[in-house]
Amino acid sequence: MNELNRYLEEVSTELDPILKRLVETGVSSRLNEAVNWSLFAGGKRFRPALVCAAGDAFGAERSSLLRTAAAFEMIHTYSLIHDDLPAMDDDDLRRGRATCHVRFDEATAILAGDVLQSMAFQAVADDESLDFPVRIAIVRELSSAATRMVEGQQLDLDSEGVVSGIDLLRRIHHHKTGAMIVAAVRSGALAAGANDDELSTITRYGESIGLLFQITDDLLDVTGTTEELGKTAGKDAVAEKTTYPALLGIEGSREEARRIHTEALEAIASLNRKTKVLSLLADFILNRSS
């Protein structure tokens, strides 16, 4: 097992018990089942790992990062549940098994997403390991990013079947994918007490890897199989979405990914901090196969 895999496993091991406690509604066993079905379906806990890696880099105690990390995973999972709905991407498969609305029903899936969203903010607001001003700052980051994510989804829907250029594509993905990634690294840094210059630098890193993530995601939709991805491959082309491979071609998209990866590494190279895991996460995005 390589160093990054060990780190991702460590974060998941510490995070999952906290997630289980945070999402227990005590109201409906069906709602609990739907939430747990989606939240514990597998995955690398990438956004929580970004929170922890940024916090670790700036010297935070891990215990002060985990509820924030959980909040990002909860928002991310809510977005996946809603993205998969018939009114959105209409997908039957997520992480190799039935999507929430297929396993349960549409109404329960909507409610599962709704409750995960609200619980995410409570997770940060009630975090006694953080001072109140830090909690407020992280809630601001999370709420702003969640809003931009939704705006990006609407832009993405509006662009289906419409020929658009690279500027609009970048705008969509800076919102839809990048906003939560930027907020994750900023929130980890905020929990650690990073100063304004450090926040500016980690923001540039987050913006780069957010865009990098979407380029590789677009490539995987073209080059991967449903079995490899754990979700339906080729859906972008069916939906007539503008993607990086559609605009730049496969090799052009790979070249763009390498360029942005370099930008991400250059950003954190200027920090006199322990940024090795952040570098490994950027490498992972560039080279990911699923």
C-alpha positions as CSV (number, residue, x, y, z in Angstrom):
1,M,0.0,0.0,0.0
2,N,1.5,3.4,-1.0
3,E,1.6,6.5,1.2
4,L,-1.5,8.1,-0.2
5,N,-3.6,5.0,0.1
6,R,-2.5,4.7,3.7
7,Y,-3.5,8.3,4.3
8,L,-6.9,7.9,2.6
9,E,-7.5,4.7,4.7
10,E,-6.5,6.5,7.9
11,V,-8.9,9.4,7.2
12,S,-11.8,7.0,6.4
13,T,-11.1,4.9,9.5
14,E,-11.3,8.0,11.7
15,L,-14.1,9.6,9.8
16,D,-16.7,6.9,9.3
17,P,-17.6,6.4,13.0
18,I,-18.2,10.2,13.3
19,L,-20.3,10.1,10.2
20,K,-22.4,7.3,11.6
21,R,-23.1,9.3,14.7
22,L,-23.9,12.5,12.9
23,V,-26.4,11.1,10.4
24,E,-28.6,9.2,12.9
25,T,-31.9,11.0,12.5
26,G,-33.9,9.0,15.2
27,V,-37.0,9.6,13.2
28,S,-37.4,7.2,10.3
29,S,-35.6,3.9,9.8
30,R,-36.2,4.2,6.1
31,L,-34.6,7.6,5.9
32,N,-31.7,6.3,7.9
33,E,-31.3,3.4,5.6
34,A,-31.3,5.7,2.5
35,V,-28.7,8.0,4.0
36,N,-26.5,5.2,5.0
37,W,-26.9,3.4,1.7
38,S,-25.4,6.4,-0.1
39,L,-23.0,7.7,2.5
40,F,-21.3,4.3,3.0
41,A,-21.3,3.1,-0.6
42,G,-17.6,3.2,-0.9
43,G,-15.4,5.9,-2.4
44,K,-12.1,7.4,-1.4
45,R,-13.4,10.2,0.9
46,F,-11.5,12.6,-1.3
47,R,-13.0,15.8,0.0
48,P,-12.5,14.9,3.6
49,A,-9.0,13.9,2.8
50,L,-8.4,17.4,1.4
51,V,-9.8,19.0,4.6
52,C,-7.4,16.8,6.7
53,A,-4.4,17.2,4.4
54,A,-4.7,21.0,4.4
55,G,-5.3,21.1,8.1
56,D,-2.3,18.7,8.7
57,A,-0.1,20.9,6.5
58,F,-0.8,23.9,8.7
59,G,-0.4,22.0,12.0
60,A,-4.0,21.4,13.1
61,E,-4.9,18.6,15.5
62,R,-6.7,15.9,13.6
63,S,-9.6,15.9,16.1
64,S,-10.4,19.5,15.1
65,L,-10.8,18.6,11.4
66,L,-13.0,15.5,11.4
67,R,-16.4,17.1,11.9
68,T,-15.6,19.6,9.1
69,A,-14.4,16.7,6.9
70,A,-17.6,14.9,7.7
71,A,-19.6,17.9,6.6
72,F,-18.0,18.0,3.2
73,E,-18.6,14.3,2.7
74,M,-22.3,14.8,3.6
75,I,-22.7,17.7,1.2
76,H,-20.9,15.8,-1.5
77,T,-23.2,12.7,-1.0
78,Y,-26.3,14.8,-1.0
79,S,-25.2,16.2,-4.4
80,L,-24.7,12.7,-5.8
81,I,-28.1,11.5,-4.6
82,H,-29.8,14.5,-6.3
83,D,-27.6,14.4,-9.4
84,D,-28.7,10.8,-10.0
85,L,-32.4,11.5,-9.9
86,P,-34.6,11.1,-13.0
87,A,-35.0,14.9,-13.2
88,M,-31.2,15.3,-13.3
89,D,-28.8,12.8,-14.7
90,D,-31.3,9.9,-14.4
91,D,-28.7,7.3,-13.4
92,D,-29.3,3.8,-12.0
93,L,-25.8,3.1,-10.9
94,R,-23.5,4.8,-8.4
95,R,-20.2,3.3,-7.1
96,G,-21.1,0.0,-8.6
97,R,-24.6,-0.4,-7.1
98,A,-28.1,0.9,-7.3
99,T,-28.5,4.7,-6.9
100,C,-30.6,5.9,-3.9
101,H,-33.8,6.5,-5.8
102,V,-33.6,3.1,-7.4
103,R,-32.9,1.3,-4.1
104,F,-35.6,3.2,-2.3
105,D,-37.8,5.6,-4.2
106,E,-37.5,9.2,-5.6
107,A,-39.2,10.9,-2.6
108,T,-37.0,9.1,-0.1
109,A,-33.9,9.9,-2.1
110,I,-34.8,13.6,-2.2
111,L,-35.3,13.6,1.5
112,A,-32.1,11.8,2.1
113,G,-30.2,14.5,0.2
114,D,-32.1,17.2,2.0
115,V,-31.3,15.9,5.5
116,L,-27.6,15.3,4.7
117,Q,-27.3,18.9,3.6
118,S,-28.8,20.3,6.7
119,M,-26.9,17.9,9.0
120,A,-23.6,19.0,7.4
121,F,-24.0,22.6,8.6
122,Q,-25.0,21.4,12.1
123,A,-21.9,19.2,12.2
124,V,-19.7,22.3,11.9
125,A,-21.9,24.6,14.0
126,D,-21.8,22.2,17.0
127,D,-18.0,21.4,16.7
128,E,-16.7,22.3,20.2
129,S,-13.2,21.6,19.1
130,L,-13.3,24.9,17.1
131,D,-13.7,28.5,18.4
132,F,-16.9,30.2,17.3
133,P,-15.3,32.5,14.8
134,V,-13.6,29.6,13.1
135,R,-16.9,27.7,13.0
136,I,-18.6,30.7,11.4
137,A,-15.8,31.0,8.8
138,I,-16.1,27.3,7.9
139,V,-19.9,27.4,7.7
140,R,-19.5,30.4,5.3
141,E,-17.0,28.5,3.2
142,L,-19.3,25.4,3.1
143,S,-22.5,27.3,2.3
144,S,-21.0,29.5,-0.4
145,A,-19.4,26.4,-2.1
146,A,-22.7,24.5,-1.8
147,T,-24.5,27.4,-3.5
148,R,-21.9,27.6,-6.3
149,M,-22.1,23.8,-6.8
150,V,-25.9,24.1,-7.4
151,E,-25.4,27.1,-9.7
152,G,-22.8,25.0,-11.6
153,Q,-25.3,22.2,-12.0
154,Q,-27.9,24.6,-13.5
155,L,-25.3,26.0,-15.9
156,D,-24.4,22.4,-16.9
157,L,-28.1,21.6,-17.5
158,D,-28.6,24.8,-19.5
159,S,-25.6,24.0,-21.7
160,E,-26.8,20.5,-22.8
161,G,-27.2,20.4,-26.5
162,V,-25.6,23.8,-26.9
163,V,-22.2,24.3,-28.5
164,S,-20.1,26.3,-26.0
165,G,-16.5,27.3,-25.6
166,I,-13.8,26.6,-23.1
167,D,-14.5,29.8,-21.1
168,L,-18.1,28.6,-20.3
169,L,-16.9,25.1,-19.6
170,R,-14.4,26.4,-17.1
171,R,-17.0,28.6,-15.5
172,I,-19.4,25.6,-15.1
173,H,-16.7,23.4,-13.5
174,H,-15.2,26.1,-11.3
175,H,-18.7,26.1,-9.8
176,K,-20.0,22.6,-10.1
177,T,-16.9,20.7,-9.1
178,G,-14.2,23.2,-8.1
179,A,-16.1,25.2,-5.5
180,M,-16.4,22.3,-3.0
181,I,-12.8,21.3,-3.5
182,V,-11.5,24.9,-2.9
183,A,-13.7,25.2,0.2
184,A,-12.4,21.9,1.5
185,V,-8.8,22.9,1.5
186,R,-9.6,26.4,2.7
187,S,-11.7,25.0,5.6
188,G,-8.8,22.7,6.7
189,A,-6.5,25.7,6.6
190,L,-8.9,27.9,8.5
191,A,-9.3,25.2,11.3
192,A,-5.5,25.3,11.6
193,G,-5.3,29.1,11.9
194,A,-3.6,29.7,8.5
195,N,-3.0,33.4,7.7
196,D,-4.3,35.4,4.8
197,D,-1.3,34.8,2.5
198,E,-1.4,31.1,3.3
199,L,-5.2,31.0,2.5
200,S,-4.6,32.7,-0.8
201,T,-2.0,30.1,-1.7
202,I,-4.1,27.1,-0.7
203,T,-6.9,28.6,-2.7
204,R,-4.9,28.7,-5.8
205,Y,-4.0,25.0,-5.2
206,G,-7.7,24.2,-4.7
207,E,-8.8,26.0,-7.8
208,S,-6.2,24.0,-9.9
209,I,-7.0,20.6,-8.5
210,G,-10.7,21.3,-8.8
211,L,-10.4,22.0,-12.5
212,L,-8.0,19.0,-12.9
213,F,-10.5,16.7,-11.2
214,Q,-13.2,17.7,-13.8
215,I,-10.9,17.3,-16.8
216,T,-9.9,13.8,-15.7
217,D,-13.6,13.0,-14.9
218,D,-14.5,14.1,-18.5
219,L,-11.7,11.9,-19.8
220,L,-12.9,8.9,-17.8
221,D,-16.4,9.2,-19.2
222,V,-14.9,8.7,-22.6
223,T,-12.2,6.2,-22.0
224,G,-13.5,4.2,-19.0
225,T,-16.2,1.5,-18.9
226,T,-19.2,1.3,-16.6
227,E,-17.6,-1.6,-14.7
228,E,-14.4,0.4,-14.1
229,L,-16.2,3.6,-13.1
230,G,-19.0,2.1,-11.0
231,K,-21.4,4.5,-12.9
232,T,-22.7,4.6,-16.4
233,A,-20.0,5.5,-18.8
234,G,-20.6,7.7,-21.9
235,K,-23.4,9.7,-20.5
236,D,-21.9,13.1,-21.3
237,A,-22.0,12.3,-25.0
238,V,-25.6,11.0,-24.8
239,A,-26.7,14.2,-23.0
240,E,-24.8,16.3,-25.6
241,K,-22.7,18.0,-22.9
242,T,-19.7,20.1,-23.8
243,T,-16.7,18.5,-22.2
244,Y,-12.9,18.9,-22.3
245,P,-12.5,15.9,-24.7
246,A,-15.2,17.3,-27.0
247,L,-13.4,20.6,-27.2
248,L,-9.8,19.7,-26.9
249,G,-9.7,16.0,-27.9
250,I,-8.4,13.2,-25.7
251,E,-4.7,14.1,-26.0
252,G,-5.4,17.8,-25.8
253,S,-7.3,17.2,-22.6
254,R,-4.5,15.1,-21.1
255,E,-2.0,17.9,-22.0
256,E,-4.3,20.5,-20.3
257,A,-4.5,18.2,-17.2
258,R,-0.7,18.0,-17.0
259,R,-0.4,21.8,-17.3
260,I,-3.0,22.4,-14.5
261,H,-1.3,19.7,-12.3
262,T,1.9,21.6,-12.6
263,E,0.1,24.8,-11.5
264,A,-1.2,23.1,-8.4
265,L,2.2,21.8,-7.4
266,E,3.8,25.2,-8.0
267,A,1.2,26.9,-5.8
268,I,1.9,24.8,-2.7
269,A,5.7,24.7,-3.4
270,S,5.8,28.3,-2.1
271,L,4.4,27.2,1.3
272,N,7.0,26.4,4.0
273,R,4.7,23.6,5.3
274,K,4.3,19.9,5.2
275,T,2.5,19.6,1.8
276,K,3.5,16.2,0.7
277,V,0.0,14.7,1.0
278,L,-1.4,17.7,-0.9
279,S,1.1,17.0,-3.7
280,L,0.2,13.3,-3.7
281,L,-3.5,14.1,-3.9
282,A,-2.8,16.3,-7.0
283,D,-0.8,13.4,-8.5
284,F,-3.7,11.0,-7.7
285,I,-6.2,13.2,-9.6
286,L,-4.0,13.4,-12.6
287,N,-3.5,9.7,-12.7
288,R,-6.8,8.4,-11.4
289,S,-8.5,5.6,-13.3
290,S,-11.9,5.6,-11.5
